[in-house]
Amino acid sequence: QVQLVESGGGLVQAGDSLRLSCVSSGRTSSKYAMGWFRQAPGKEREFVATISWSGSGTRYADSVKGRFTISRDNAKNTVYLQMNSLKPEDTAVYYCAGSRVLYTNTVRTLRSDYDYWGQGTQVTVSS
C-alpha cells in the first residue's frame, strides 16, 4: 500500500506561480510512474502531467504544456508540479497519483492506469 499526500496549493492571482508537492510513503520500493490530475467543480477529473520512474519521460496535457513542469526526486519520494503563468481556468483540486510499472521509462496518461491517489490540494487562480 502506498500513501500520497499533496501540498502547496493556495489562492493566487493570474500570472502567478505555485509549486505542488506530493510525498509518497509505504511500499515505495516498487517502481511507480507518477501523475498529476485535476478536477474543477462540475467537471471530470482530467490528466495534467505524468513522469516516468526514471524521470526521463514526461507528458503533458495540451492546456498546460509550456507552463507546467513535472519533476521527481526518488531519494525523497517526492514528485513536484511547477505551475507558472497560472490562469483562472487552472482553478481545480489537484491530485497526485501513482501507477506501478515494470519499466523505468513508462509514463501513464489514463486515470484508469493509476493505482494510488492522494486526497488533493486546492488551487484557486483569481483574475
C-alpha positions as CSV (number, residue, x, y, z in Angstrom):
1,Q,0.0,0.0,0.0
2,V,1.2,3.5,-0.9
3,Q,0.0,6.7,0.7
4,L,0.2,10.0,-1.2
5,V,0.0,13.4,0.4
6,E,-0.2,16.6,-1.7
7,S,0.7,20.1,-0.5
8,G,1.4,23.6,-1.9
9,G,-2.0,24.6,-3.2
10,G,-3.5,28.0,-2.5
11,L,-5.1,31.2,-3.7
12,V,-3.0,33.2,-6.3
13,Q,-3.6,35.8,-9.0
14,A,-3.5,35.1,-12.7
15,G,0.1,35.1,-13.9
16,D,1.5,33.9,-10.6
17,S,3.3,30.6,-9.9
18,L,2.8,27.7,-7.5
19,R,4.7,24.5,-6.8
20,L,2.8,21.5,-5.7
21,S,4.5,18.6,-3.9
22,C,3.4,15.0,-3.4
23,V,5.2,12.8,-0.9
24,S,4.7,9.1,-1.0
25,S,5.1,6.6,1.8
26,G,4.5,3.0,2.4
27,R,5.5,0.5,-0.3
28,T,7.9,2.7,-2.2
29,S,10.4,0.0,-3.2
30,S,8.4,-0.7,-6.3
31,K,8.7,1.4,-9.4
32,Y,5.9,4.0,-9.9
33,A,5.1,6.3,-12.7
34,M,3.6,9.4,-11.1
35,G,0.9,11.8,-12.4
36,W,-1.0,14.9,-11.6
37,F,-4.7,15.2,-12.4
38,R,-7.1,18.0,-11.6
39,Q,-10.8,18.3,-11.1
40,A,-12.8,21.6,-11.4
41,P,-16.3,21.9,-10.0
42,G,-18.8,20.1,-12.1
43,K,-16.2,18.6,-14.4
44,E,-14.5,15.3,-14.8
45,R,-11.1,14.7,-13.4
46,E,-8.6,15.3,-16.1
47,F,-5.0,14.4,-16.8
48,V,-2.4,17.2,-16.3
49,A,1.1,15.7,-16.4
50,T,3.0,12.4,-15.9
51,I,6.6,11.4,-15.2
52,S,8.3,8.1,-15.5
53,W,10.0,6.4,-12.6
54,S,13.4,7.4,-14.1
55,G,12.3,10.9,-14.6
56,S,13.4,10.9,-18.2
57,G,9.9,10.6,-19.6
58,T,7.2,13.2,-19.2
59,R,4.0,14.1,-20.9
60,Y,1.6,17.0,-20.5
61,A,-1.9,18.0,-21.3
62,D,-2.1,20.5,-24.2
63,S,-3.7,23.0,-21.8
64,V,-0.7,23.2,-19.6
65,K,2.2,22.5,-22.0
66,G,4.9,25.2,-21.7
67,R,3.5,26.4,-18.4
68,F,3.7,23.4,-16.1
69,T,6.7,21.2,-15.3
70,I,6.6,17.9,-13.6
71,S,9.7,16.5,-11.8
72,R,10.6,14.0,-9.1
73,D,13.2,13.2,-6.5
74,N,13.1,9.5,-5.8
75,A,15.5,9.8,-2.9
76,K,12.9,12.0,-1.2
77,N,9.9,10.0,-2.5
78,T,8.5,13.3,-3.8
79,V,7.0,14.5,-7.1
80,Y,6.6,18.1,-7.9
81,L,4.4,20.2,-10.3
82,Q,5.8,23.6,-11.0
83,M,2.9,25.8,-12.3
84,N,3.8,29.1,-14.0
85,S,1.7,31.7,-15.7
86,L,-1.4,30.4,-13.9
87,K,-4.8,31.2,-15.4
88,P,-8.3,31.2,-13.8
89,E,-9.1,28.1,-15.8
90,D,-6.4,26.3,-13.9
91,T,-8.6,26.5,-10.8
92,A,-9.2,23.0,-9.5
93,V,-8.4,20.4,-6.9
94,Y,-5.1,18.8,-7.9
95,Y,-4.5,15.2,-7.3
96,C,-1.3,13.2,-7.2
97,A,-1.4,9.6,-8.4
98,G,0.9,6.6,-8.6
99,S,1.0,3.8,-11.1
100,R,3.1,0.6,-10.7
101,V,5.2,0.0,-13.7
102,L,7.8,-2.6,-14.8
103,Y,9.9,-0.3,-16.9
104,T,11.6,2.8,-15.7
105,N,10.6,4.9,-18.7
106,T,6.9,4.1,-18.8
107,V,4.5,7.1,-18.5
108,R,0.8,6.9,-17.8
109,T,-1.9,9.4,-19.0
110,L,-5.1,7.5,-18.3
111,R,-6.8,7.9,-15.0
112,S,-7.7,4.2,-15.0
113,D,-4.0,3.2,-15.1
114,Y,-3.3,4.7,-11.7
115,D,-3.4,2.5,-8.5
116,Y,-3.0,5.1,-5.8
117,W,-4.4,8.6,-5.3
118,G,-3.8,11.4,-2.8
119,Q,-6.6,13.5,-1.2
120,G,-6.0,16.5,-3.4
121,T,-4.9,20.1,-2.8
122,Q,-7.0,23.1,-3.9
123,V,-5.6,25.6,-6.4
124,T,-7.6,28.8,-7.0
125,V,-6.5,31.4,-9.5
126,S,-8.2,34.7,-9.4
127,S,-8.4,37.0,-12.4
